[in-house]
Amino acid sequence: MLSRIIQFIFFANYFVGFLAVALSVETVFQLSLPLASPAYYILLFAATVLYYTYAYSGAATSPASQNPRTEWYRTHRSFTRLTQIVFLCICILSAGFLLYQYLPSILSLPIYYWILLVSIPIAALLYYGLLPSSFNLRNTGWLKAFVIGFVWAGSVNFIPVTMAHIQYGVEVAQPDFMLWLFLKNWMFCTVNAIMFDIKDYEDDSNRQLKTFVVRFGLYQTIFFVIIPLLLVGIISLLIFTHFKNFSAVVIGINLIPFLSLLYVAYALQQPKKILYYLIVIDGLLLLKAICGIAGIMLLRTLS
């Protein structure tokens, strides 16, 4: 029973939807912004689940698979179709509500907001080859992880800032440090995606998809790709915390997810089951959100 519940939460992408909300709330805390409308977080959750489940839309008609996740979708195809329709309806209703409530503010957004907002869904659509179908970023090997990281960082950084501007007319006091906030999250999410490529090593190798792991091997990927990217993320974090005047304790709390990510990456030299990747590696994103929020709450308590 417990195993089925765990599979339901992680295979059906509900945990990923929750991560998107948690990381968005982390951004709100770290930038001292007001929380967005509940309709926005409902839209974010539903859209994330809808988007990630799309990748397994073909599993329903595929033969039995040795991949536990693919097999779960094959045996739950009716449920998956139904929930996709439900989440699509939720997206339409919540987006419609936000448009109805805030249309004048949305239309009056400065051009640079629109450039950022449009680039995120375009990258997400290109990832699946939906715009156009001949151009699929998912099959571009090494670029794939950076695209995933960009979409995640943009969704949980820029969109919450945009919602604060739309709902409350709030601007980030020092927009320069948004670059460092985005960069630290982009690097963290990119490394997270590269670690999932380790899981897909055999499939990617058979498809001749030149991911970092296929091209360089596991050891070199860890030491010459993952560690340097994490260092870029850590440097970006330190610059961001300098702008925000965070205390050493708060900085230390925010470093925990980066150090944990490094430890888990090193541990991946031994083969792991798919649920390990879904629970532990995705769980590092939750750890990041928790540490980011906890650090700000501690800072507020001590000040």
ZAKELUM-331243 format. One record per atom (N, C-alpha, C): residue in one letter; z, x, y. Coordinates in steps of 0.1 Angstrom, whole numbers, padded with zeros to 4 digits, always signed. Example, Ala and Ser with C-alpha at 12.3 -4.5 7.8 and 13.67 -1.06 7.14 Angstrom:
<pts>
A+0078+0132-0057/A+0078+0123-0045/A+0078+0132-0033/S+0071+0128-0022/S+0071+0137-0011/S+0079+0129+0000/
</pts>
This chain:
<pts>
M+0000+0008-0012/M+0000+0000+0000/M+0000+0009+0013/L+0009+0019+0013/L+0010+0028+0024/L-0004+0035+0026/S-0010+0039+0015/S-0022+0046+0015/S-0033+0038+0021/R-0033+0025+0018/R-0043+0016+0024/R-0042+0014+0038/I-0029+0013+0043/I-0026+0011+0057/I-0031+0024+0065/I-0028+0036+0059/I-0032+0048+0066/I-0047+0049+0067/Q-0054+0045+0056/Q-0069+0045+0056/Q-0074+0035+0066/F-0068+0024+0067/F-0072+0013+0076/F-0072+0018+0091/I-0061+0025+0094/I-0058+0029+0108/I-0068+0041+0111/F-0069+0050+0102/F-0077+0062+0105/F-0092+0061+0102/F-0095+0055+0091/F-0109+0054+0087/F-0116+0044+0096/A-0110+0033+0100/A-0116+0023+0109/A-0116+0027+0124/N-0111+0039+0127/N-0112+0044+0141/N-0102+0038+0151/Y-0092+0030+0146/Y-0082+0024+0155/Y-0074+0035+0161/F-0071+0046+0154/F-0063+0057+0159/F-0071+0064+0170/V-0084+0065+0168/V-0092+0072+0179/V-0092+0063+0192/G-0093+0050+0190/G-0092+0041+0202/G-0079+0043+0209/F-0068+0044+0201/F-0055+0046+0207/F-0054+0059+0215/L-0060+0069+0209/L-0060+0083+0215/L-0067+0082+0229/A-0078+0075+0230/A-0085+0074+0243/A-0076+0068+0253/V-0068+0057+0250/V-0059+0051+0259/V-0048+0061+0263/A-0042+0068+0253/A-0031+0077+0255/A-0035+0088+0264/L-0047+0094+0262/L-0051+0105+0271/L-0054+0100+0285/S-0059+0088+0286/S-0061+0082+0300/S-0048+0080+0307/V-0038+0076+0300/V-0025+0074+0306/V-0019+0088+0310/E-0022+0098+0302/E-0017+0112+0305/E-0023+0116+0318/T-0036+0114+0320/T-0043+0117+0333/T-0036+0110+0345/V-0033+0097+0343/V-0026+0089+0354/V-0013+0096+0357/F-0005+0100+0347/F+0008+0106+0350/F+0006+0120+0357/Q-0004+0128+0352/Q-0005+0141+0357/Q-0010+0142+0371/L-0018+0131+0375/L-0023+0130+0389/L-0015+0121+0398/S-0004+0116+0392/S+0005+0107+0400/S-0003+0095+0405/L-0011+0089+0396/L-0019+0077+0400/L-0013+0064+0394/P-0015+0052+0399/P-0010+0040+0393/P-0018+0037+0381/L-0012+0030+0371/L-0019+0026+0359/L-0030+0016+0362/A-0040+0016+0355/A-0051+0007+0357/A-0048-0007+0351/S-0057-0017+0353/S-0055-0030+0348/S-0055-0030+0333/P-0047-0038+0326/P-0047-0039+0311/P-0061-0041+0306/A-0069-0049+0313/A-0082-0051+0309/A-0090-0039+0307/Y-0088-0029+0315/Y-0095-0016+0314/Y-0091-0009+0301/Y-0078-0008+0298/Y-0074-0002+0286/Y-0078-0009+0273/I-0079-0022+0274/I-0085-0030+0263/I-0099-0027+0261/L-0107-0026+0272/L-0121-0022+0272/L-0123-0008+0266/L-0114+0001+0270/L-0115+0015+0266/L-0113+0016+0251/F-0102+0009+0246/F-0099+0009+0232/F-0111+0003+0224/A-0115-0009+0228/A-0126-0015+0220/A-0139-0008+0220/A-0142-0002+0232/A-0155+0006+0233/A-0154+0018+0224/T-0143+0025+0224/T-0141+0037+0216/T-0143+0034+0201/V-0136+0023+0196/V-0137+0020+0182/V-0151+0016+0179/L-0158+0008+0187/L-0171+0003+0185/L-0181+0015+0184/Y-0179+0025+0193/Y-0188+0036+0194/Y-0186+0045+0181/Y-0174+0048+0177/Y-0172+0057+0166/Y-0176+0050+0153/T-0174+0037+0152/T-0177+0030+0140/T-0192+0029+0138/Y-0200+0030+0149/Y-0215+0029+0148/Y-0220+0040+0139/A-0214+0052+0139/A-0218+0063+0131/A-0219+0060+0116/Y-0211+0050+0112/Y-0210+0046+0098/Y-0217+0033+0095/S-0225+0029+0104/S-0232+0016+0102/S-0242+0016+0090/G-0247+0028+0086/G-0255+0029+0075/G-0248+0031+0062/A-0235+0033+0062/A-0228+0035+0050/A-0227+0022+0041/A-0228+0010+0048/A-0227-0002+0041/A-0238-0004+0030/T-0250+0002+0032/T-0261+0000+0023/T-0263+0012+0014/S-0255+0023+0016/S-0256+0035+0009/S-0250+0034-0005/P-0255+0042-0015/P-0248+0042-0028/P-0234+0048-0027/A-0227+0047-0038/A-0213+0052-0039/A-0213+0067-0035/S-0203+0070-0027/S-0202+0083-0021/S-0189+0090-0025/Q-0189+0103-0026/Q-0177+0111-0029/Q-0169+0113-0016/N-0175+0110-0004/N-0168+0111+0008/N-0159+0098+0010/P-0145+0100+0010/P-0136+0088+0010/P-0139+0079+0022/R-0142+0085+0034/R-0145+0077+0045/R-0157+0068+0044/T-0168+0075+0040/T-0181+0067+0037/T-0179+0057+0027/E-0171+0060+0016/E-0169+0050+0006/E-0161+0038+0011/W-0151+0041+0020/W-0143+0030+0026/W-0152+0021+0034/Y-0161+0026+0041/Y-0170+0017+0049/Y-0180+0010+0040/R-0184+0016+0029/R-0192+0009+0019/R-0185-0003+0013/T-0173-0001+0009/T-0165-0012+0002/T-0159-0022+0012/H-0159-0019+0025/H-0154-0028+0035/H-0165-0032+0045/R-0178-0033+0040/R-0189-0035+0049/R-0188-0049+0056/S-0184-0059+0050/S-0183-0072+0056/S-0172-0072+0067/F-0161-0066+0064/F-0150-0065+0074/F-0155-0056+0086/T-0162-0046+0083/T-0167-0037+0094/T-0177-0044+0103/R-0186-0052+0097/R-0196-0060+0105/R-0189-0069+0114/L-0179-0076+0109/L-0172-0086+0116/L-0164-0080+0128/T-0157-0069+0125/T-0149-0063+0135/T-0158-0057+0146/Q-0170-0052+0143/Q-0179-0047+0153/Q-0183-0058+0162/I-0186-0070+0157/I-0189-0081+0166/I-0177-0085+0174/V-0165-0085+0169/V-0153-0088+0176/V-0151-0078+0188/F-0152-0065+0185/F-0150-0055+0195/F-0161-0056+0206/L-0173-0059+0202/L-0184-0061+0211/L-0181-0072+0221/C-0176-0083+0216/C-0172-0095+0224/C-0160-0091+0233/I-0151-0083+0228/I-0140-0079+0236/I-0145-0070+0248/C-0154-0061+0245/C-0160-0052+0255/C-0167-0061+0266/I-0174-0070+0262/I-0182-0079+0272/I-0172-0087+0280/L-0162-0093+0274/L-0152-0101+0281/L-0144-0092+0291/S-0139-0081+0286/S-0130-0073+0295/S-0138-0066+0306/A-0151-0062+0303/A-0159-0056+0313/A-0163-0067+0324/G-0166-0079+0319/G-0169-0090+0328/G-0157-0094+0337/F-0145-0093+0331/F-0133-0096+0339/F-0132-0085+0350/L-0134-0073+0347/L-0132-0062+0357/L-0143-0063+0368/L-0155-0067+0364/L-0166-0069+0374/L-0162-0080+0383/Y-0157-0091+0377/Y-0154-0103+0385/Y-0143-0099+0395/Q-0133-0092+0391/Q-0121-0088+0399/Q-0125-0078+0410/Y-0133-0068+0406/Y-0134-0056+0415/Y-0148-0053+0419/L-0158-0063+0418/L-0172-0060+0421/L-0174-0054+0434/P-0168-0059+0445/P-0171-0052+0458/P-0166-0038+0459/S-0155-0035+0452/S-0150-0021+0452/S-0159-0012+0444/I-0164-0018+0433/I-0173-0010+0424/I-0186-0007+0431/L-0192-0016+0438/L-0204-0014+0445/L-0203-0005+0457/S-0191-0003+0462/S-0189+0005+0474/S-0185+0019+0470/L-0185+0023+0457/L-0181+0036+0452/L-0190+0047+0458/P-0185+0058+0463/P-0193+0069+0468/P-0203+0074+0457/I-0214+0080+0461/I-0224+0084+0452/I-0219+0094+0441/Y-0210+0103+0445/Y-0205+0113+0435/Y-0198+0106+0424/Y-0191+0095+0426/Y-0185+0087+0416/Y-0195+0082+0406/W-0206+0077+0411/W-0217+0071+0403/W-0223+0082+0394/I-0225+0094+0400/I-0231+0105+0392/I-0223+0108+0380/L-0210+0109+0382/L-0201+0112+0371/L-0200+0101+0361/L-0199+0088+0366/L-0198+0077+0358/L-0210+0075+0349/V-0222+0077+0355/V-0235+0075+0347/V-0237+0087+0337/S-0232+0099+0340/S-0235+0110+0331/S-0227+0109+0318/I-0215+0102+0319/I-0207+0101+0306/I-0214+0092+0296/P-0217+0079+0299/P-0224+0071+0289/P-0237+0076+0285/I-0245+0083+0294/I-0258+0088+0290/I-0256+0099+0279/A-0246+0108+0281/A-0243+0118+0271/A-0239+0111+0258/A-0231+0101+0259/A-0226+0094+0247/A-0238+0087+0239/L-0248+0082+0247/L-0259+0075+0241/L-0269+0086+0235/L-0271+0097+0242/L-0279+0108+0237/L-0273+0114+0224/Y-0260+0113+0223/Y-0254+0119+0211/Y-0259+0112+0198/Y-0261+0099+0199/Y-0266+0091+0187/Y-0281+0090+0187/G-0288+0096+0197/G-0302+0094+0197/G-0306+0080+0201/L-0298+0073+0209/L-0301+0060+0214/L-0310+0059+0226/L-0311+0071+0233/L-0318+0071+0246/L-0324+0085+0249/P-0336+0088+0244/P-0344+0080+0234/P-0340+0083+0220/S-0346+0076+0210/S-0343+0078+0196/S-0347+0092+0191/S-0357+0098+0197/S-0362+0111+0193/S-0353+0123+0197/F-0344+0120+0206/F-0336+0130+0212/F-0321+0128+0208/N-0317+0134+0197/N-0304+0132+0191/N-0295+0144+0193/L-0285+0144+0202/L-0277+0155+0205/L-0268+0158+0193/R-0266+0148+0184/R-0258+0150+0172/R-0264+0160+0163/N-0277+0162+0164/N-0284+0172+0155/N-0287+0185+0162/T-0280+0188+0173/T-0283+0200+0180/T-0274+0212+0177/G-0267+0211+0166/G-0258+0222+0161/G-0247+0225+0171/W-0248+0237+0177/W-0237+0242+0185/W-0234+0234+0197/L-0244+0227+0202/L-0243+0219+0214/L-0234+0206+0212/K-0234+0202+0199/K-0228+0189+0195/K-0214+0188+0200/A-0206+0199+0197/A-0192+0199+0200/A-0189+0198+0215/F-0198+0205+0223/F-0196+0205+0237/F-0199+0191+0243/V-0209+0184+0237/V-0212+0170+0242/V-0200+0161+0239/I-0195+0162+0227/I-0183+0154+0223/I-0172+0156+0233/G-0169+0169+0235/G-0158+0173+0244/G-0161+0168+0258/F-0173+0169+0263/F-0177+0164+0276/F-0174+0149+0278/V-0179+0141+0268/V-0177+0127+0268/V-0162+0123+0268/W-0154+0130+0260/W-0140+0127+0259/W-0133+0131+0272/A-0136+0143+0277/A-0129+0147+0289/A-0133+0138+0301/G-0146+0135+0302/G-0150+0126+0313/G-0144+0112+0312/S-0143+0107+0300/S-0138+0093+0298/S-0123+0093+0302/V-0116+0103+0298/V-0101+0102+0300/V-0097+0109+0313/N-0106+0115+0320/N-0102+0121+0333/N-0108+0114+0345/F-0122+0114+0345/F-0129+0108+0357/F-0128+0093+0358/I-0128+0086+0346/I-0128+0072+0347/I-0115+0066+0351/P-0103+0072+0347/P-0090+0067+0352/P-0089+0069+0367/V-0095+0081+0372/V-0095+0083+0387/V-0103+0073+0394/T-0115+0070+0388/T-0123+0060+0394/T-0117+0046+0394/M-0110+0043+0384/M-0103+0030+0383/M-0092+0029+0394/A-0085+0040+0396/A-0075+0040+0407/A-0081+0038+0420/H-0093+0044+0422/H-0100+0042+0435/H-0105+0027+0436/I-0110+0022+0425/I-0115+0008+0426/I-0104-0002+0428/Q-0093-0001+0421/Q-0082-0011+0421/Q-0073-0009+0433/Y-0070+0003+0437/Y-0060+0005+0447/Y-0065+0013+0459/G-0077+0017+0459/G-0082+0026+0470/G-0076+0039+0471/V-0071+0044+0459/V-0064+0057+0459/V-0074+0068+0456/E-0072+0079+0464/E-0080+0091+0462/E-0071+0102+0457/V-0076+0111+0449/V-0069+0123+0445/V-0067+0132+0457/A-0054+0135+0459/A-0051+0143+0472/A-0058+0156+0473/Q-0059+0163+0462/Q-0066+0176+0462/Q-0077+0176+0451/P-0089+0170+0454/P-0099+0169+0444/P-0104+0182+0438/D-0102+0193+0444/D-0106+0206+0438/D-0100+0208+0424/F-0087+0205+0423/F-0080+0208+0410/F-0084+0198+0399/M-0092+0187+0403/M-0098+0179+0392/M-0107+0187+0383/L-0114+0197+0389/L-0122+0205+0381/L-0115+0212+0370/W-0103+0217+0373/W-0095+0225+0363/W-0088+0215+0353/L-0085+0203+0357/L-0080+0193+0348/L-0091+0189+0338/F-0103+0187+0343/F-0114+0184+0335/F-0117+0195+0325/L-0117+0207+0330/L-0121+0219+0322/L-0111+0221+0311/K-0098+0220+0313/K-0088+0222+0303/K-0090+0211+0292/N-0093+0199+0296/N-0095+0188+0286/N-0108+0190+0279/W-0118+0194+0286/W-0131+0196+0279/W-0130+0207+0269/M-0123+0218+0271/M-0122+0229+0262/M-0114+0224+0250/F-0103+0217+0253/F-0094+0212+0242/F-0102+0202+0232/C-0109+0193+0238/C-0116+0183+0230/C-0128+0190+0223/T-0134+0200+0229/T-0145+0207+0223/T-0140+0215+0211/V-0129+0222+0212/V-0123+0229+0201/V-0120+0219+0190/N-0114+0207+0193/N-0111+0197+0184/N-0124+0193+0176/A-0135+0191+0183/A-0147+0188+0176/A-0153+0199+0167/I-0151+0211+0171/I-0155+0222+0163/I-0147+0223+0150/M-0135+0219+0151/M-0126+0219+0139/M-0131+0208+0129/F-0136+0197+0134/F-0142+0187+0126/F-0155+0192+0119/D-0162+0201+0126/D-0174+0207+0120/D-0171+0215+0108/I-0159+0221+0108/I-0154+0228+0096/I-0154+0219+0084/K-0149+0206+0086/K-0149+0196+0076/K-0163+0193+0070/D-0173+0193+0079/D-0187+0189+0076/D-0195+0201+0072/Y-0189+0213+0069/Y-0196+0225+0067/Y-0207+0224+0057/E-0204+0218+0045/E-0214+0217+0034/E-0225+0208+0038/D-0222+0196+0044/D-0233+0187+0047/D-0242+0193+0058/D-0236+0199+0068/D-0243+0205+0079/D-0252+0217+0074/S-0247+0224+0065/S-0254+0235+0060/S-0266+0230+0052/N-0264+0220+0044/N-0276+0214+0036/N-0286+0208+0045/R-0282+0203+0057/R-0291+0197+0066/R-0297+0208+0076/Q-0293+0220+0074/Q-0297+0231+0082/Q-0294+0229+0097/L-0282+0222+0099/L-0277+0219+0112/L-0269+0231+0116/K-0273+0239+0126/K-0267+0252+0130/K-0254+0250+0139/T-0244+0244+0133/T-0231+0244+0140/T-0225+0258+0141/F-0215+0259+0148/F-0208+0272+0149/F-0204+0277+0135/V-0199+0268+0127/V-0193+0272+0114/V-0205+0276+0105/V-0216+0269+0105/V-0227+0272+0097/V-0233+0285+0101/R-0234+0287+0114/R-0241+0299+0119/R-0233+0312+0118/F-0220+0311+0121/F-0211+0323+0121/F-0202+0324+0109/G-0199+0313+0102/G-0189+0314+0092/G-0175+0310+0098/L-0166+0306+0089/L-0153+0301+0093/L-0145+0311+0101/Y-0144+0323+0095/Y-0135+0333+0102/Y-0140+0337+0116/Q-0153+0339+0117/Q-0158+0343+0130/Q-0157+0331+0140/T-0159+0319+0135/T-0158+0307+0144/T-0144+0306+0150/I-0134+0309+0141/I-0120+0308+0146/I-0117+0318+0157/F-0121+0331+0154/F-0117+0342+0162/F-0127+0345+0174/F-0139+0341+0173/F-0149+0344+0183/F-0154+0332+0191/V-0150+0320+0186/V-0154+0307+0193/V-0142+0299+0197/I-0134+0295+0187/I-0123+0287+0190/I-0112+0293+0199/I-0108+0305+0196/I-0098+0312+0204/I-0103+0315+0218/P-0115+0320+0221/P-0120+0321+0235/P-0120+0308+0242/L-0125+0297+0236/L-0125+0284+0243/L-0111+0279+0246/L-0102+0282+0237/L-0088+0278+0239/L-0082+0286+0251/L-0086+0298+0252/L-0081+0307+0263/L-0087+0302+0276/V-0099+0297+0276/V-0105+0291+0289/V-0097+0278+0292/G-0093+0270+0282/G-0085+0258+0284/G-0072+0262+0290/I-0065+0272+0284/I-0052+0276+0288/I-0052+0281+0303/I-0062+0289+0306/I-0063+0294+0320/I-0066+0283+0329/S-0074+0273+0326/S-0076+0261+0334/S-0063+0253+0336/L-0055+0252+0325/L-0042+0245+0326/L-0033+0252+0335/L-0033+0266+0335/L-0024+0273+0344/L-0028+0272+0358/I-0041+0272+0361/I-0046+0270+0375/I-0042+0256+0379/F-0044+0246+0371/F-0041+0232+0374/F-0026+0231+0377/T-0018+0236+0369/T-0003+0235+0371/T+0001+0243+0384/H-0006+0253+0387/H-0004+0261+0400/H-0006+0251+0412/F-0017+0244+0411/F-0020+0235+0422/F-0009+0224+0423/K-0004+0220+0411/K+0005+0209+0411/K+0020+0213+0412/N+0022+0227+0413/N+0035+0232+0414/N+0045+0228+0403/F+0039+0228+0391/F+0048+0225+0379/F+0058+0236+0376/S+0069+0232+0371/S+0079+0242+0368/S+0075+0249+0355/A+0082+0260+0351/A+0079+0268+0339/A+0081+0259+0327/V+0091+0251+0327/V+0094+0242+0315/V+0083+0233+0313/V+0078+0226+0324/V+0067+0217+0323/V+0054+0224+0318/I+0052+0236+0323/I+0040+0243+0319/I+0041+0246+0304/G+0053+0250+0299/G+0056+0253+0285/G+0053+0241+0276/I+0057+0229+0281/I+0055+0217+0273/I+0040+0214+0272/N+0033+0216+0283/N+0018+0214+0283/N+0011+0224+0274/L+0017+0236+0272/L+0011+0246+0264/L+0012+0243+0249/I+0022+0235+0245/I+0024+0232+0231/I+0012+0228+0223/P+0004+0218+0229/P-0008+0213+0221/P-0018+0224+0219/F-0020+0233+0229/F-0030+0244+0228/F-0025+0254+0217/L-0012+0257+0217/L-0007+0266+0206/L-0008+0260+0193/S-0005+0247+0192/S-0006+0239+0180/S-0020+0239+0174/L-0030+0237+0184/L-0044+0237+0180/L-0048+0250+0174/L-0043+0261+0180/L-0046+0274+0175/L-0041+0276+0161/Y-0028+0272+0159/Y-0022+0273+0146/Y-0030+0265+0135/V-0033+0253+0138/V-0041+0244+0129/V-0054+0250+0126/A-0061+0255+0136/A-0074+0262+0134/A-0073+0273+0124/Y-0063+0281+0125/Y-0061+0292+0116/Y-0058+0287+0102/A-0051+0276+0101/A-0047+0270+0088/A-0060+0265+0081/L-0071+0262+0088/L-0082+0256+0082/L-0090+0266+0074/Q-0086+0278+0073/Q-0092+0288+0064/Q-0091+0283+0049/Q-0082+0274+0046/Q-0080+0268+0033/Q-0086+0254+0034/P-0094+0249+0024/P-0100+0236+0024/P-0089+0225+0025/K-0092+0215+0033/K-0083+0203+0035/K-0090+0190+0032/K-0082+0180+0028/K-0088+0167+0026/K-0091+0160+0039/I-0100+0150+0038/I-0105+0144+0051/I-0094+0138+0059/L-0084+0132+0052/L-0073+0126+0060/L-0065+0136+0068/Y-0065+0148+0063/Y-0059+0159+0071/Y-0065+0161+0084/Y-0078+0160+0084/Y-0086+0162+0097/Y-0083+0150+0106/L-0083+0138+0100/L-0082+0126+0108/L-0068+0124+0114/I-0058+0128+0106/I-0044+0127+0110/I-0039+0139+0118/V-0041+0151+0113/V-0035+0163+0119/V-0044+0167+0131/I-0057+0169+0129/I-0065+0174+0140/I-0066+0164+0151/D-0069+0151+0148/D-0069+0141+0159/D-0055+0139+0164/G-0045+0141+0155/G-0031+0140+0160/G-0028+0150+0171/L-0035+0161+0171/L-0033+0171+0182/L-0036+0165+0196/L-0046+0156+0196/L-0049+0149+0209/L-0038+0140+0213/L-0031+0133+0203/L-0020+0125+0206/L-0008+0134+0211/L-0006+0145+0204/L+0004+0155+0209/L+0001+0159+0223/K-0011+0162+0226/K-0015+0166+0240/K-0011+0155+0250/A-0014+0143+0247/A-0011+0132+0256/A+0004+0130+0257/I+0012+0131+0246/I+0026+0130+0247/I+0032+0141+0255/C+0028+0154+0253/C+0033+0165+0260/C+0030+0164+0275/G+0018+0159+0278/G+0014+0158+0292/G+0022+0148+0300/I+0025+0136+0293/I+0033+0126+0299/I+0048+0130+0300/A+0053+0136+0289/A+0067+0140+0288/A+0070+0150+0299/G+0060+0160+0301/G+0062+0170+0311/G+0064+0164+0325/I+0056+0154+0328/I+0057+0148+0341/I+0070+0140+0343/M+0074+0133+0332/M+0086+0125+0332/M+0098+0134+0334/L+0098+0146+0327/L+0109+0155+0329/L+0109+0161+0344/L+0097+0163+0349/L+0096+0168+0363/L+0102+0158+0373/R+0099+0145+0370/R+0104+0135+0379/R+0119+0133+0378/T+0124+0135+0365/T+0139+0134+0363/T+0146+0145+0370/L+0140+0157+0370/L+0147+0169+0376/L+0146+0170+0391/S+0136+0163+0396/S+0134+0164+0411/S+0142+0154+0419/
</pts>
